[in-house]
Amino acid sequence: MSKIVIIGGGLSGLSLAIRLRERLPASSITVLEKRSQAGGNISTVHRDGFRVECGPNGIFDAKPSTIQLCRDLDLGDRLIAASESSRKNRYLFVNNKLQALPGSLWSFINSPLLSWRGKLNILMEKYRRRPPTLIDDESIAAFARRRAGKEVAEVLADAMVTGIHAGDPELLSVAAAFPRLPQFEREHGSVSRGFRAASKKRREEAATRGEKPQPQRLWSFREGLHVLVGAMRERLGESVVTGVSVRRVERTESGWFVKADGRDSWEADAVILAAPAHEQANMIEELDPGLAFEMWSIPYSRVAVVALGFRGSEVPAVDGFGYIAPQNTRRDLLGVQWCSSIFPERAPDGMVLWRALCGGWHRGEVVDWSDEKLVNSVRVELRSAMNVVAVPVFQHVARWPAAIPQYMIGHLDRVKRIEAKVANYPGLFVAGNAYHGVAMNDCTEQAFVLANRVAGFFQAKR
């Protein structure tokens, strides 16, 4: 019987274990998680009638992998879609006021977000020529400036990066963080043409299946995303071991040896590192210092989640997703999500639940503030953006010192070097959102890919 040890019990590690069970049913699979609970950054807190997502807020169905995982775990009928208003009504906080993101050509033309020059640059993007030679790597901001001008880079591109990566568009690689954008430019000559082609393809695929094309939406569970973690843990049973801090991974004549704090240790034929990159580096530093250095070189942004509950009668009525404050504004928060407007039953009757995301690449020190200072700073921001003066009746603060890996310029080359070095050690694999995408869908999609690679390793071994 083949023995497989996965180090890291977040979404990447758990979903990989599920897929390995399908591909290698006769294998022994152990998932080691250093925290007392598995799930990584997916965590739902139920308190005083409020349901707070401390990490990801939902499952976006732009890719099918996470929704398919839910169905494979018999959770498909428990999925609920976010409100229609949360898909349509989204805002940016710029020039000291909330301004709606345009959802149609007419609203775009009338939007105050961009000047007429900025709007014209977007409309003319499809006529801009591709560079005559391939650009090796380019920041998101540089790509946006080249395709649509400075204003689009400073407002829309910054907001997109803030909302997804909590990072700096001047530093992040567009090819690593948003690979579809340069792909659209290469294949269709422009980003706007690429989006139209992708939309047309989705409509054609839906028609082939005899379905009506549906807009992409956000999904969750009535009880919160911890339902997905709970289902994976139940499916894996005693294979998941929590409270285990792995110190090092060693190579042996017969395979691999995993040493944890204390006397705990595991022998394995294959080891998969699915913890954050810096933790992976600590585990294999003695095995390969060069590989560890490359892993340590992947930085992370720091984020604090501040959830506040209010009496609905004491705050403005909102109907939408929330708003983003672009990082170039250097505010105390990155944005606010109107949770009880997005999903039902996030707050008791007569109450609303909002959560603010604070910190990010340029304001990481905010995460170290006391709960009181964090809550007060969010209240100041809410007063500025939404004229909220009410005192919250509920609060919950969650801190993520290593929240989101940052795909800096050169990230793709670094990942190639890491994977080339890992290939020198048969039976060693790396996983997690530090390499091929930070979103939930990226983690569950890579679980499919890596499960096939691990299965191929054992096939070749036999």
N, C-alpha and C positions, 0 to 999 in steps of 0.2 A: 504494500500500500504506500503510495506517494504521500509525503508529508509536506504541506505548504504552510508557511507562516506569513501572515500579512501584519505589518506593523503600522498601526494607525486605524482607528475605528470611526473615522468620519464617513461622509457619504462615499468618497472614493473607495475606501477600504471595505465598507459593508457591501456596496453594490458589486464590487469585484468579487467578494466572497460568494455572493448570490450567483453570479454568472459562472464562477469556477465550479460551484456545486452542479450546475447544469452541464458543463463541459466535461468535468472529471468527477462523476458521482462516486467513484470508488476511493477518492483521495481523502486524506485527513486534512482539514483546513482549520487553522487557528488564527483568530484575529486578536491582536494585542492592542489595548487602548490604555493610555496612561491616566486618563481622567476616570472619575468614578462612574460616568455615564458615557455611552457611545453616542455617536451622532455628529461629532465635531462642532461646527458653528451652527448647526441646526438645533435649535432649542426653543421650546415653547413653555412659557410660565403662565399658570392659571392661578390667579389670586384676586380675591374680593370681586369676583364676577367678571374680571378682565382677562383677556387672552392675549398675551404679548409674545410676538416672535422676536427672539433676541438676535437672530441671525437673518438668513434669507426670509423674505416675506411671502414667497410663492414660487410656483413652478411655471415658467414661461414655455408655451408649447411651440415656439419657433423651431425647435428640434424635438423629435418624438421620444428620445431615449428615456427621459424621466417619467413621462406619462406611461410609456410602455412598461417600465419597471413597476409602477403602481398597479397596472393591470395584471402583471405577472404575479403580484403579491395579493391578488384578489381585492384590491382597493379601488378598482375603477369606478364602482357605483357609489363610492363615498367622496369622490372628487367634486368640488364645487367651483364654479367659475367666478372670477371677480366681477364686480358690477360693471355694467356697460358704461356708466359715467366715469369710472376709474380708467377705462381704456381711452376715452375721448377727452377728458378734462384734466390736463396736466399743465403745470405752470413753472415759470422761472422767476426768481427774485432778482431783478436787475434794475438799476437806476432807482433803488429804494422803493420798488413797488412790485406786486405780483402781476405778471403778464402771461397770458395764456399762450401755450404752444399752439400754433396754427394746425388745424386738422384738415383743411381744404384749401384749394387755390385762392378762393375769395378771402378767407380769413387770413391767409398768408399775405395777400396783397395789402390788407387793411391792418396787419399787425404792426404794433410799434416796436417790436423786438429788434428789427433791423431797419436801417435807413434804406432809401430807395436804391442807393448804390449797392448795398448788401443784398437786397432782394434781386436786383438785376444780375448780380454775380451768380446767384444760385440758379436763376432761370437760364443763364448762358453757360452753365457748367457743361452741359452736354456738347457744346461746340468747342470746348477747350481741347487742344491736341494732347495726346499722350507724349511723355518725354521720348526723344529719339533713342535714348539708351536706357536700359533697365536701371532703376535706382536701387542700390544695394539694400539700404534700410533707411527709413524715414520716420520722423516723429509724426504723431497724429496731427499736431498743430501745423507742421510744415506741409503735410499732405492736404489738410483743409485749406490752408492759405493758397497753395498752388492750384487746387481745383476750384475753390469758390471765394477766395479773398480773405483778407485779414479779419473782417468783422465776423464772418461765419466761424472762423477759427476761435475767436475770443469769446463768442457767445454760445453758439450751438455745439461746437466740438468740445469746448470746455465743459459744458453742462452734461454732455453724453459721457465724458470720461469721469466726471465727478460722480454721476449717478451709478456707474457700473464699477469703476475701479478705485474711486476715492484717490485718484492720482493726478499727475501733472501731464497735460497733453503735449507739453514741450519735451518731455522726457520719455514717454511711452512710445513703443514701436507700433506703428499702424499695422504692419504685417503680422505682428504677434498678437496684438490686442483685438484688432478688427480685421481679420484676414480677408473678409469678403470685399472690403472697400478697394484695396489695390487689385484684387482679383477682377472685380467689375471693370476697373479701368483697363486692365490688360485685355480682357475678353470682349468688352463691349465698347471700349473707347471712352467711356465716362461712367461715373457712379450712378447718375440718374438713369441712364440707359440700362445699366445693370440691374437696378431695382425694378424697373419696368419688365425686363426680361424674366427676372425671378418671379415676379407677381404673375406674369402670363403663364409661366411653367406651373405654378401652383394651381391656377385655374384649370389648366389642361389636365393635370393629374387628378384633380377632383372630379372633372367631367368624365374621365376614364373610369373612375370608381363609381360613377353614377351619383355623385354627391354635389351639393352646392358648396362652393368655396366659402370658408369661414374666416373671419379676421383672427389674427393671432391674439391669444388671450393669456391671462394669468390665472393659475389654478391653485387651490389649496384644499384643506379639509376643514370641516366645521370646527373640529377640535384643535386644529393647528397642524403644522408640518411634522410635529413629533410623532404623528400617526405613522408616517412613512418609516421613521427610525424604529419605532416599536415593532412594525411588521417585519422589518429586516432582522431585528434581533430575535423575534419569535421564530422566524424561519431558520435562523442559524443556530438557535439554542445555545448549548454550552460551548459552542465553538468560539464565542466572543468572551474574552477575558478582560475585565476592566481593572483599573488600578495598578497597571503594570508599566513601569518606566524602564524602557530598554536602554542599556548602557552601550552595548557594542554588538556588532555582527561580525562573526569570524568565519573564515573559510576552513574546512576540514578536508581530510582525504576522501570522506564519503559524501560530503555535501556542505552543509552550513550549520552554524551554531549561534543561537541568539541568547545573549546573556543580559538579564535584567537586574535591577537592584535586588540585594539580598541573595538568596540561593536559587531563585527562579531561573530556569534556562530551558531552551527548547532546541532539539535537533530537527533539521529540515532538509528536504531535497531541493526546495526552492524557497527563497525569501523575497517578499515584495515590500518595498518601502513606500508607505502611503501616508506618512506623517508630513507636516510642513517641511520645506526644503532644508531649513537650518537644523531641524531635529534629525533629518536623514543624515546630514553632514556629520553631526556629532557621533552617530552610530557607526559610520564607516571611516572615520578619520584615520584609525590605525591601519585599516585595510588599504586605503588609497588616499593619501593626503591631497593629491591633485584633484581627485573627484570631489572630495569634501570641500575644497576651496571653491570649485565651480558652484556647488550647491549653496554654500554660504553667500555667494555673490548675488543671489536672488533676493532682493529686498521686499519687505512687506509694509503696507500702510497700516496705521493704527486707527481704530474706530471705537467710539463709545455710542451705545444705543440708549437714548433717554426716552422712555415711554411715559406719557402723562395722560391721565384721565380727567375729564372735566364734566360738569353738569351741562347738558346740551343747551339749556336755557341761558347759560352764562357766556357762551362763545358764539361766534358767527356760524351760521349754517353753511356747511361746505358739502359739495357733491363732486367728487373727483378723486384723483390719486394722491395729489399733494404737489409739492414744489421742490425745485433744486436751486441752491445758491451756488453758482459756478465758483470754482476754487480761486479764480483770480480776484474774487472779491475779498478773500481772506477772512470770511466771517467765522463766528464761533460754531456754526453748524454747516453741514453740507446740504441738508434738505430735510423736509418734513413729509411724512406719509400719513394720510388721514385713514388710519387702519379700519375704523368702524364704517367708513364710507366705501372701502374697497371690498371687505368681506363681512358678511352678517355675523352677528353674535360675538363680536370682538369686545363689546362693552355691555354692561347691564342696561336695561330699559331706562331711557332718559339721560344716558351718559354717552360720551364720545371718547374714543381712544386715538391719540396721535402718537407717533414716535419720531423723534429727531435723531439724525445720524450726525455725530460730531467727530472732529479730528481730521483724518485724511493725511495726505502726504505732507502738506505744508503746515498743518496745525496738529501734529501728533501729540504735542504737550498737553492738549486739552484732555486727553484720555487719563492723564494723571491727576486731574482736578478732583476734589472731593465731590461726593454726590450733591451736596448742597450747592456748591459753586456751579456744577454742571446744570442742575435744574434751574438755578437762577439765570444763568446765561441763556438757556433755551427760552425761558419766559420773556427775557428782554427781546430776543429775536422774534418770538411770536407776537409781541406787542408791536414791533416795528413792521412786520410783514402783514399781520392779520388783525391788528388792533385788539389783541386779546389781553385783558387785564385781570381775568378771573384767576383765582387760586386753584391749583389742581387738587382734586380729591384723591388722586392715586398717582403713584410714581414708581418706576422701576428702572434701574440703571444696570446695563451689562457692558463690560469692557472687553475688547478684543485687541490685545497688544500686537498680535500678528493676524490682522483681519484678512487682507487681500494681497496676494503676491503681485508685484509690480513688474510688468513685462517691459523693461527698459530697452532702448535701442541696443541691438546686439543680442537680444534674448534668444532668437531662433538659432543663432550660431552657438550660443552657450548650451542650449538644449541638445544640439547635435553633438557637441563635445561630451556632454554628460552621458548621452546614450551610447556614444562610441566607447567611452571608458567602461560603462556598465557591461557592455557586450563582451568585455575581456573576462568577465566572471560568470560562467555558465550557471544558471539557476538564480541569478540576482536580477531583480526587476525594480523599476521605479514607477510610481504612480502619484496621483494627487493633482491639485489645481495649480501647482507651481510650474507646470510644463506646457500643457496643451489647452488651456482655457480655464477661466476662473469661475464660470457659472455652474450651477447644478447640472445642467444638461451636458456640459463638457465633461464633468466627472463621471456621469452615468454612461455617456457615449464611450469614453475611454475605457470603462470597465468591460464593455463588449470587446474592444480591440485588444486589450491586454489579456483578457481571459483566453482569447484565441492564440495569442503568442505563447502564453504559459502552457496551454494544451499542446501546442506545436513543439515546445521544448521537451515535454515528456514523451511525445510520440517519437521524436528523433532519438531520445535517450534509449527508448525501448528497441 
